Amino acid sequence: MPTTLVVLAIALVTAAVAYYLLVTTEGTYLGARVVALLYDWSARSYDRIKNLHVVNEARHIGIPLSERLMTLGVSRLLDVGCGTGRVASALRLAGDYQGTIIGLDRSRGMLSQAAERLCPADDPTHLMIGDAQHVPLADASVGAVTCLEAIEFFPSPRDAMAEFWRVLEPGGLLLTSNRVGMDAGWLPFRHVGRGKLEALVQATGFVAVDTERWQVHYDLIWALKPHTSARSE
Ligand SMILES: C[S@@+](CC[C@H](N)C(=O)[O-])C[C@H]1O[C@@H](n2cnc3c(N)ncnc32)[C@H](O)[C@@H]1O
């Protein structure tokens, strides 16, 4: 084969691999630092690209989450991988929940966008830099954990799930999204796809696991940490 063709083939394969690792899977297989760095770079355009619809956000997150938080008497919610503050915004705009919200993210860029959007001066949302697999909170210190469009980017969704369990009070609420459909196929060795994340949630010990169709590429999974329980994994 002529040398130019070999060079071209190598360049094409390298570009395809780089695209897969950096764009398709958003740095997931390169470690948590790379994921955070990529989010730092894209933080300013994140909300514009997502173009979230306020009515959909209220219908699927703000209202149902607020209702559950009120029913369970939750006073502290942790949003893991909070990004630009989606859960806090949905709750403040559409729900009656007045409790504390703690937003945890590994990307400073995303957190600074969240700070602009949520105006912490008049909003009791606390933003924290940190890793989902080492949540800087005490055991059983929050009444709810949410994690939207993020768990598939963590190096070990299993370890993250164990952290969600650890920081949740008995009786606490879990809301996580699950990557499904064609997009899930691009993320091998992750707990994605219908049934797989539910299995992890159940194996961790959560009960009342309920899947709700949400977006083309994501389901929502609701679950509860039982009042008296032992972790099964
Ligand atoms: C697709 S964004 C979702 C943000 C927000 N939850 C939403 O639904 O708009 C994924 C978020 O997870 C964060 N993230 C990724 N890996 C993380 C980790 N190991 N620990 C904490 N946050 C992480 C990213 O920085 C990013 O803000």
The ligand as an SDF file (V2000), in Angstrom:
LIG
                    3D

 27 29  0  0  0  0  0  0  0  0999 V2000
  -24.5690   16.0750   31.1670 C   0  0  0  0  0  0  0  0  0  0  0  0
  -24.0830   17.0190   32.5800 S   0  0  0  0  0  0  0  0  0  0  0  0
  -25.6160   16.9700   33.4800 C   0  0  0  0  0  0  0  0  0  0  0  0
  -25.7750   18.1770   34.3780 C   0  0  0  0  0  0  0  0  0  0  0  0
  -27.1340   18.2920   35.0500 C   0  0  0  0  0  0  0  0  0  0  0  0
  -27.3640   17.2170   35.9910 N   0  0  0  0  0  0  0  0  0  0  0  0
  -28.2240   18.3280   34.0010 C   0  0  0  0  0  0  0  0  0  0  0  0
  -29.0290   17.3780   33.9240 O   0  0  0  0  0  0  0  0  0  0  0  0
  -28.2560   19.3070   33.2380 O   0  0  0  0  0  0  0  0  0  0  0  0
  -23.0400   15.9250   33.5300 C   0  0  0  0  0  0  0  0  0  0  0  0
  -22.4740   16.6010   34.7490 C   0  0  0  0  0  0  0  0  0  0  0  0
  -21.8250   15.6180   35.5530 O   0  0  0  0  0  0  0  0  0  0  0  0
  -20.6270   16.2000   36.0600 C   0  0  0  0  0  0  0  0  0  0  0  0
  -19.7000   15.1300   36.4200 N   0  0  0  0  0  0  0  0  0  0  0  0
  -19.1050   14.2510   35.5930 C   0  0  0  0  0  0  0  0  0  0  0  0
  -18.3190   13.4100   36.2780 N   0  0  0  0  0  0  0  0  0  0  0  0
  -18.4210   13.7650   37.5910 C   0  0  0  0  0  0  0  0  0  0  0  0
  -17.8930   13.2470   38.8000 C   0  0  0  0  0  0  0  0  0  0  0  0
  -17.0630   12.1940   38.8070 N   0  0  0  0  0  0  0  0  0  0  0  0
  -18.2390   13.8380   39.9570 N   0  0  0  0  0  0  0  0  0  0  0  0
  -19.0870   14.8910   39.9790 C   0  0  0  0  0  0  0  0  0  0  0  0
  -19.6320   15.4300   38.8600 N   0  0  0  0  0  0  0  0  0  0  0  0
  -19.3120   14.8700   37.6750 C   0  0  0  0  0  0  0  0  0  0  0  0
  -20.1170   17.0490   34.9020 C   0  0  0  0  0  0  0  0  0  0  0  0
  -19.1560   17.9980   35.3120 O   0  0  0  0  0  0  0  0  0  0  0  0
  -21.4150   17.6560   34.4020 C   0  0  0  0  0  0  0  0  0  0  0  0
  -21.7170   18.8580   35.0500 O   0  0  0  0  0  0  0  0  0  0  0  0
  1  2  1  0
  2  3  1  0
  2 10  1  0
  3  4  1  0
  4  5  1  0
  5  6  1  0
  5  7  1  0
  7  8  2  0
  7  9  1  0
 10 11  1  0
 11 12  1  0
 11 26  1  0
 12 13  1  0
 13 14  1  0
 13 24  1  0
 14 15  1  0
 14 23  1  0
 15 16  2  0
 16 17  1  0
 17 18  1  0
 17 23  2  0
 18 19  1  0
 18 20  2  0
 20 21  1  0
 21 22  2  0
 22 23  1  0
 24 25  1  0
 24 26  1  0
 26 27  1  0
M  CHG  2   2   1   9  -1
M  END
$$$$
